[in-house]
């Protein structure tokens, strides 16, 4: 089997999950998030674009319902032994197959948690699921159980995160080496991805963000490439990825002579990032980290150019996004704990002058403070 963790590690995770089910008075759970399946069993696939679910009973029994295309994938990448197939066809009804699986495993008449808030369960399939289970079992939304368990990383997970962080720094150096007047954005992207893949890394949970000129003000990937001008700006947000664990970096690079606003905005972004770093410690809340970001930018008179969130948790994530919970936004009362891996990004987008400035890196929360895992050089990069 292609497992990235020991059996003891998976056993410990299962015990944590079963304890969480007992705390919620749940007799079992139907898991639809691919991250949950990967964390609990090692199952590694993008087959969650179709209906599939993992049943976990309070007694620890597990069974996967998936398509035939993923049978060998589950056998090869997971600890699962009970793998059941729903058949593709005009009259396919995987929700009914899920009911049959639950009845077979003794879940009928029980209180069952469901990951309703998941990319692996579309609204249409969720409605079919609820209709199929009517009168069979009580379905309870348990979407927040796994994200809270996965937010605190084990030592084995942290080892993968550190490897991802090392790959992010290699990708960062490759990008900086490729950025110059006349360079094509595609060459920069190619250098970043080559660095990650050649280092033994994986595809990211979402596209790397790249944009120059006016597009440097965008926070999302968009199709199309341009060539860098002698005077230009380029914003990059990317991640090193190892065994699906992510460590992200964000920065705006200036080509040619920086404008005064570039210098001023970079100084503010650096101050805000270090303020968030100081606030990111056990016992603090995610909202307090955001407040540190907002306070610094507001003191610089930049409240109109900042965003309403400044970071999020990172871990083993699948498409369409590497973002995980919790996020840094106003009032978020999620308490920070040792072992959490958090990405803090300081983003300034001035549409009036078309000036962008971003700076971000990944942190590991320790017993007393946060440790920066990548992007040790916070200076403004000029090319």
N, C-alpha and C positions, 0 to 999 in steps of 0.2 A: 504493500500500500504506500501511496505517496503522501505520508503524513508529515506535517511540519512541527508536531509536538508529540510528547510522550504520552503513553496511556495514562500515566499518573496525572498529567496535566489535564487531560480530558475528563478523567474521573473527578478531579477537584472542581472543574467547571460544572459538571452535572450535579454535584452535591450543592453547589451554590444556587443553581437554578431551581432544584427541587425545594430547597429551603425557601426561596422566594415564592414559589407556588404555594407552599404551606402557609406562609405569612398572609397571602391573599385569599386563603381558603379555597384554592382551586384544586380540582381533582386531576387536572391535566392541562395541556396547552396544544394548540395548533399553531405552528410557527410558519410564517410565510416570508420573513425577511431572510435574504441570502446570508447576510452577516450573522444572523442568529444560528443558522445551520452550520456555517463554517466554524464559528466559535465553539459550538457544542460538539460537533462531530468531525470537523475537518472537511466536510463536503464542499467541493470547489467546482462551481459551474456558473455559466450565464443562462442556464435553462429556466431560471425564475421568470423569464419573459413570458413563459406559459404557466398554467396552473400547476403548482406543486406545493406540498406542505409536509412538514415534519410533525408527527404526533409524539408528544412526550407525556407519559402518564406519571401520576404521583408516585407510582411504584418504581419509576426509573425506566420502564420499557419505552422503547423508541421504534417508530416505523415511519418510513418515508414513502409518500405517494408522489410519483413523478411519471414522466413519459419514457418510452423505450429508449429514446436517444440518450437519456441520462442514466440508464441502468449501470452500464460499465463505469461511467464517470463516478457514480456513487460508490460502487464496489472498490474502485481504485484509489479514491481520494478520501474516504471517510471510514469511521469506525462502525458504520451501520451494517447490520446483517439482515434486517427485515426491510426489504425494498419492494414496494408494490407498484404495479404499472397500471395507469389508466390508458385505454386504447384510443388513439386518434381515429376519428371517423365522423360521419355526418351526424350521428346520434350520440356522440360522446357527451358524458355528463360527469366530469371529475368531482363535482361537489357531492353527487350521490355516491361515488366511489369513496370519498372521504368519510361519509356517513357509515358505509359498510366497514371501513377500516376501524372506525371508532367503536362500532358495535362489537366487532371481533375482538377488540382489545379491552372490552369491559367498560367503555366510557359512556355508554348510553345511560340517560337519567342523571348524569353528573354535571358538575359546574366546570366548564371548560374555558380557559383563557384563549383569546385569539389576537394575533397581531394584525389588527385591522389597518393600522397606520403603517403600511409597508408598500414598497414598490412592487413586491411580489404578489400583492392581492389588489387587483383592479376593482373599481367600484362595481362593475358588472359582475365579476366573479364573487365579490363580497355579498351582493344581493342574492346570487344563486346559493351561496353557502348558507346564508341565514334561512332561506326558504327550505333548503334541504334538511336543515337541522331542526326546524320547527317541530316541537313535540318530541324530539329525540334527546337533546341535551340543552342546557342553559349556556349560551355563548356570552362571554364577558370580555370586554375590551381590556387586553393586557399588553397593549403596545409598548408601554414604558418599562416593562420588566427587564428585558434584555439590554436596552440601551444603558440602563443604570448599572447592570452587571459588567457590561463590556467597557464602560468608561474607565474603570480602575484596572490597570494592566498588571498582569503577573510578571515575575522576573523573566520568564521565558518570552513573553510578549515584548517586554521592554528591550530584550536583546534584538528582536526583529526590528523594533522601532529605531534603535541605534544604527542598525545596518541601513535602514531606509534613510536616516538622516545623513549618513556618510555618502550615500548615492545622491542625495539632493545637493550636497556640496560639490560633488563631481559635476553634476549637471549645471550647477551655477557657474563653475569655472569654465565649462565648455561654452555656455551661452555668452559670457563676458568676452571670451576669446573670439567669438564669431561676430560680435556686434561692432560695426564700424560704418562709416559713411559708404553708401553703395552696396551694403550687404542686403541680401534678401531675407525677409522674415522666415521663409522656409528653411534657410540654412541654419538659422538659430534654433528652430524647433528640431531639426534633424540632429543637430549637435547635442541637444539636451536628451532626446530620446535614446540616441546611440550610447550616451554615457550611462544611462540607467540600465539599458538592456545588456550592454557589454559588461557591466558590473554585477550581473546576475539578478537584476531587478525585474519588475513586472509592469504590465499596463496599469495606468492610473485609473481611479474611479471616475474621473471625468477628464475632459480635454485640458491640456495645458493652455493657460490664458496667455495670449500674446497680442499686443496692439501697439502700433507706433503712430506718430503724428496725432491727429485727432482721436484715433482709435486707442491711444494710450489712456484715455479716460474711461474705457469700457472695463467692466468687471466680469465679463464673460467672453468665451471664445466665439469668434465668428469666422465664417469661411472667407477665403480670399487673402492674398498676400500683397505686400508692397515692399519697395526698396527704400532703405533708409537714406534720408537727405543729409547733406553736410551739417545742417543744424536740425536736430530731431530729438525726440523722446520716445522711449519704448518701455512699456510696462509688461512685466513677466510675473506670472504666478504659476508655480509648478511644484512637483513633489517627487522626491525619491520614494520608490515603492518596492518593498521587499516582502514576499509572501502575503501580499495584499495590504500590509501595514504601510501607512503613509507618514511622511515628514515633509511639510510644505515650506516653501520660501516665496516671498513676494518682494519685488523691488522695481523701481523705475530707474532706468539708465538714461543718462543724457549724452547725446552725440553732439560733438562740437562744444561751443561755449555755452555754459549754463546761463539761463536767464536769472535775474535777481530773485524772481519768485521761486524758481527751482531750489535755490539755496535756502531761502526762508522756509519754504514748505518742507524741505528735507530736515532742517533743524527741528521743526515742530514735530514731524513724524518720528524722529529719533527720540525726542523727549517723551512723546506719548507712549512709544513702545517700551521704553525703560520704566515709565510710570506703571504700565500694565504689568511688566515683569515683577516690579516690587509688590504689586497688589496680588499677584498670583501665588497664593500660599495656602496651606491647609487651614480650614476654618473660614476663609473668606468666601464670598459668593461670586458667581459668575457676573451678577449685576454690579458688584463692586469693582470688578476688573473693567467693565465697560465704563463705569463712572470715572475711573482714572483716565481713560482715553478721552472721554468727553471733556473733562476738566482741563486737560492740557491744551487740547485744540481750541476750546473756548477761550482760554487765557491768551492764546495767540490770535484771537479774533477770526477763527476759521470754522465757526459752528455751521455756516451755510455750505461748507465744502466737504464736511465729514459725513460718514454713513451712520445708520441707526444700529449697526452691529459691528463688532471689531474682532471677531474670531470665533473659534469653535473647537470642539474635541476632534481628535484624529485617532484612527485605529485601522483595523482591517475592514475595508469598505469596498463595495462593488458598484458598478454603474447604476444610476447615472451620476452619482456625486460622491466625492470623498469626504464631504462634510458630515460630521456626526454631532451627537448631543453630549453636553450642553453647549449652547451658544452664548457669547458675550453680548447681552443687550440689556437695556434699562430694566431694572427691577427683577431680573432673573434670580430666584432664591436658591438655585442649585448650589450646594456647598461643595467647595473644592476639597479634594482628598489627595493624599500621597498616592502616586502611581498613575495619576491622570496625565494624559498627553494632550497639550493644547496648542493650537496655532493662533497667534495674535497678529493681526494685520492692521496696519495704520494706513488708511486710504484717504487721500485728498484729491478731489476732482473739481477743478475750477473751470466751469463751462464758459464763463465770461471771457477769460483769457486763454482758454484751451490749454491749461497747464495741469499736468498730472504729477502726483508724487505719492508713491506707495513704498512701504517698508514693512516686512513681516518675517517671522521665523517661528520655529516650533520649540516648545518647552516641555520638559518633564517635571512634574510637581514632586518635590522631595518631602522629607519630614518637616523642613523649616522654610524652604524657599524653592523657587523654580530654577531649573538648570536649562540654559539654552543649548539645544542639541545641534544646531546648524547655524549657518550665516553669522560667523563670528565677527566679520567685518561689516559694520553698520555705516561706513562712510558712503557718501554719495559717489556712485561710480560714473566716471566720465570716460567717453571714448571718442 
